[in-house]
């Protein structure tokens, strides 16, 4: 999922599918250290920032964020972005 978020950052249609997949991955509490919650958090935030006009992508990103932020200790700047 991390690699797909990086690769498809400019392709809204594919990015939405990746965000839906990340939602499923993080929703079920995957505590595997390879999941890289912090990196995923920043990639999802960047995707949402780059595609503000796409409401379906914003919904998919918000759903992913909901589950990702439960696993990440955020600093003040990251909390502001969220």
C-alpha positions in Angstrom: 0.0 0.0 0.0 2.8 2.4 0.8 4.5 1.9 -2.5 1.2 2.3 -4.4 0.5 5.6 -2.5 3.8 6.8 -3.7 3.5 5.6 -7.2 -0.1 6.8 -7.9 0.0 10.1 -6.1 -1.0 12.0 -9.3 -3.6 9.5 -10.6 -6.8 10.2 -8.7 -8.7 7.1 -9.9 -6.0 4.6 -8.9 -5.2 6.6 -5.8 -8.8 6.2 -4.6 -8.5 2.4 -5.0 -5.3 2.4 -3.0 -6.9 4.5 -0.3 -9.8 2.1 -0.1 -7.3 -0.8 0.3 -5.4 1.1 3.0 -8.7 1.6 4.8 -9.2 -2.1 4.8 -5.6 -2.8 5.9 -5.6 -0.4 8.8 -9.2 -1.0 9.9 -8.5 -4.4 11.1 -5.8 -3.3 13.5 -2.7 -4.6 11.6 0.1 -4.1 14.1 2.8 -5.5 11.8 5.8 -3.2 12.0 6.1 -3.4 8.2 2.8 -1.6 7.8 4.5 1.7 8.6 1.6 3.7 10.0 3.5 7.1 10.2 4.6 6.9 6.6 1.1 6.0 5.5 -0.3 8.9 7.5 1.8 11.4 5.6 1.2 9.8 2.2 -2.6 9.9 2.8 -2.5 13.5 3.9 -0.4 14.5 0.8 -2.8 12.6 -1.4 -5.8 14.4 0.1 -4.0 17.8 -0.2 -3.2 17.2 -3.8 -6.7 16.2 -4.8 -8.9 18.6 -2.9 -11.5 18.7 -5.7 -12.1 15.0 -5.7 -14.8 14.2 -3.1 -14.7 10.5 -3.4 -10.9 10.5 -2.9 -11.4 12.8 0.2 -13.9 10.3 1.6 -11.6 7.3 1.0 -8.7 9.3 2.5 -10.7 10.3 5.6 -11.7 6.7 6.2 -8.1 5.6 6.0 -7.0 8.5 8.3 -9.5 7.5 10.9 -7.9 4.1 11.4 -4.3 5.2 10.8 -4.2 7.9 13.4 -5.2 5.4 16.1 -1.7 3.9 15.7 0.4 7.0 15.3 1.8 9.3 18.0 1.6 12.7 16.2 3.6 15.8 16.8 1.9 19.2 16.9 2.5 20.0 13.2 1.0 16.7 12.1 -2.0 17.2 14.3 -2.6 20.5 12.6 -2.5 18.8 9.1 -5.0 16.2 10.2 
